């Protein structure tokens, strides 16, 4: 029987809190998954449009998904212990430069090039932590499979999520849709300085969804192994 106190848990990449990308990402979405800072005041129509277009992204928090949200089959203590052990086996690595992208009908930060180290780390996390995943009920899985390719359906059946392994696309969602020109220009202004910086992936983060539909919050950050 699970001692899991929350509805779902996820493994995410999130920039270090000292990274300007973390600050600007949380400010843009209007909420910090760490502090729980509130949404921005709706001082203008532009603010209202931004809040509306970032509703889902704000709930999930500024991140890139590594292991998509799962209900746990066992205790949260066991899950966190495995994440800590896994993080201790992954070497810190350079994150490819990110660009603002409007692919697949939404706005996100995506790597300029896909790094083999990044892909390998993502697949390792999915495989190692899968023993903690409680399978979805058949009805929900069927709904999730409706718009999947045959390969994605096979991945969904095996790993509980269709966008893993070679189907995984590292991205940090900025808006749930394509932004209108004024907001797209604002994203460029806000994010360009931070995107010009080099950054390393030095930790893995566990986020939790306390109850269905609740905002995701950061539960723990696990450092990757430090090389001498």
PyMOL commands that set and color helices and strands:
alter all, ss='L'
color gray80, all
select helices_A, chain A and resi 20-29+45-53+55-60+76-87+103-105+116-132+138-145+150-159+165-167+181-195
alter helices_A, ss='H'
color red, helices_A
select strands_A, chain A and resi 8-13+64-70+93-95+98-101+107-111+171-175+199-201+203-209+216-223
alter strands_A, ss='S'
color yellow, strands_A
deselect
rebuild
show_as cartoon
